[in-house]
Structure formats: C-alpha cells, structure tokens
Amino acid sequence: MYIPQKDWNAYQTWADYENSVVERDLGYAAELGLNSVRVFASYEYWREDGPTFFAHVEHFLSACHARDIRPLVVLFEAPPKSPPTEANLHATDPENAFGVHSPSRPEVLQPRNWKGYDRSPAHFARRWAREYAEDDRLLATEIMNEPGKVRPRRDFVIDALRAVRSEAPDATLTMGTKDVRFARFYDDSTRLDGLAGLDAYQFHMNLPRTPDDARRYATEQRALADEIAEEVAERDGPARKPLWCTEWQRTLEEPPSRFAPNLASLAPTMRRLREEGTIDGDFFWSLMLRPAYLREPRQKGRVNGLFHEDGAVYSRLDAEIVADRQLDLTGRHAFPSSWSAHRFPYPDAVAEVVPDSSDATGADDVNDAAFSAAETRSEAEARSATEPRSEADGPATFRELRESLAERIRRTLGLKSDDE
C-alpha cells in the first residue's frame, strides 16, 4: 500500500502531489524488489480538478513504469467512517486526519447522484476506463475497497463495475473484497449484461493471530476462489483466476508490541504461500512508515509501514525479509520526532539486531530464522491450547511460553542478546 508519508488520505495524495516525493518513494519500493504498489485514486479530487488529477496519474504511471512497477489503482473506498467533507479532505491534524469514505454515503444512497450526471461517480468510472483502464503500465483497476454486498452500496459498485467494463472490455478488473466469497456476487453481476466479470480475486488478512492462522485462512480463500472460478468457467473460462492478498500487516500477538510494525512476523508465511501457489501476489501495509489510516486503530496507537522519508527503514529485519536479501539500508528503529506531539499511545520503539551487510550470514539464514521463529511459536501455542488465558494475563503468559521473534532470530544467528 502506498500513501506518501506527508499525506493523510487519498485526496491529499493527488491534490498535494509532488513528483519528486513520488519518484523518491517508488525508488524505495524498487530497492526492495517490489513489482507493484496498491494506491487509492480520489474521486473527490478528480471532481474538483479532473485534468490535473489525470496529469498526476500520468506521471505516477510513468514513474512506476521506469522502475518496473505496475500499480493496482483503487477507484472508490468504503471502510473509513469519515465522510469526504471539505474539513476531512484537507485535515492534517492527526487527531482528525483519516482516510475518507469515497464517494460520500449520500451519493451512494441516492442512485440519481451517481447514474449519469456530469462529475458523478459513474462518470468518473467511465473516464478512468477510457483514459487508463487498458493501459499496459497498470496491473489492474480495483473498483472499490471492501464494498461488502449490502445494498445500496452493492448496487453502486455493480454499476461502477459495469461502467468500467463497458468502456474498457480488455481491462484487468478486480474488487477489493475483504473475503473472496464476495467475489462470486460481483463476478456474476456483470454477466447479466453479457459483460466479462472480474479478472482477479482478492482477500484481506491484516492481522492474523499467528502464521498458522494466516496459512489456514489463505488456504481456505484459495479453495473458495477456485470454486468460484470453476463456476464461472462453465460459462466462459478460464478455470483459475489470480488470487491476491491485497492487505496484510503482521501477526497480531507477536511480542514485544502488537501495535508496532512487524512485517517479519508474517512475511515468511506470505512468501511461502506465493511459492506454493496458494496466492499469486500480496501487498503489505504500508511502504511508508505512518500512523494507522483509520480512526480506531490510530487511537489505539497502531503504526504501519517500513520507510522513513529519508530512506532509512524502521526495521532492517522487515526490509530484508520482504526483499529476501541483504540490503544496504540504514535502520532507524524510531518514529519521526514530529510524532511526539501526537496524542496517541504509539508503541515504544524496541531496538532490533540484524546482521550488517558485511556479515557472513546471508539473507537466507535470516529468513530461515524467521521461519523457525514462526514454527516455534506455533508449537508453543499448540502445547498451551488447553490452558486458560485472558487478555489481562495474556502478555505475561506469552513471555513464559515463547521468546520474542527478535530474540529467537538473535539466537539462531549466533548473535548476542541485549543482556549479554
């Protein structure tokens, strides 16, 4: 997921677009070897200044192409509770600046507001389709993030999907479904008009409790995706469609803090799922280090991401396991100093130890250590499955049952612990 660190929502990404910032950040993505980023478009900014929005999109696609990155662009956004009011769109105070629902709920609730008038959401969808949906620089167009299937949003999303497909029949289209079971509904919806459906399926797995939980859920999603695709194949094939996990962050219970970035707790599992063919791609949240995008997680103190604006990484371990190799990066296990003024309980940054690039230990050893840590954790949880645990005594119990991921990796690599 990519939102510039300076921006708080999709509107600001495009309204305050800076070529140099985007090029710099995409350079960080390329340094990790990423071949795609997922980014939100902004219907609200397009409605305000369509030509400038498309000019920024053109630069973004060109900058991605120069770095062998094909973006997944999301047209509309459902989960945020904040409406796209002028105040919310422009807010920069972290206590009030969050992702916004797009389009507004009143527009979704009243079909006359989106079925055709100039600058309507449907008009935006058609314009996007004509301008970029079939562009080879694009991985795919995602119609909406987590629309569910409750009416009237369901009707809105179906109309938007049909609008894009009608204008761009060869476009690669997908829907940001939190669970792939919703793909059946949206894949079938366009076929009523004789149009092709979705080209790729999605699910989200932001905070699985353990790597084993993640593996089980992803396997279930694959089986369901194949079942849906086979039903579709009876009409117009193929029998298998790509399955992408388009949101993941970390395992929920890996110490020392469940609210700090910890891509290393889940990245090995995601890699193995790709290698085994269970999933065909995945997107972690987020490229840039940032407070949580939504209100409730931020108020709890959740932080996501990897890169500081100056190119240092919050966690070298996270970066190297995601990249699957050693990287010549500066690690700064701290949050930006400006965040000290935020009124949120951000987790304390805990120092990590990873091998320097000059060490003889290779990236495969680092990854194997992470795999071993995940397996050790799963074994400990299995042994303790019958022991009663509560939220109050959970952290202490976890410390008794298993060491932290970082400490296990230190031991596996033969490095000294902080106490030695």
Secondary structure, DSSP 8 states (H G I E B T S, - for coil): ----TT-SSHHHHHHT--HHHHHHHHHHHHHHT----EEE--HHHHHH-HHHHHHHHHHHHHHHHHTT---EEEEEE-S--B---HHHHH--STTT---B-BS-HHHHH-GGGTSSSTT-HHHHHHHHIIIIIT-TT-SEEEEEES--S-TTHHHHHHHHHHHHHHH-TT--EEEE-SSTHHHHHHHHHGGGGT----SBEEEE-S--SSHHHHHHHHHHHHHHHHHHHHHHHTTS--S---EEEEEE---SS-SS-SSS--GGGTHHHHHHHHHTTS-SEEEES-SB-EE-SSHHHHHHT-EE-SB-TTS-BS-HHHHHHHHTS-----B--S--GGGGGS-S------------TTSS--HHHHHHHHHHHHHHHHHHHHHTTTS---TTTHHHHHHHH---HHHHHHHHHT---TT-
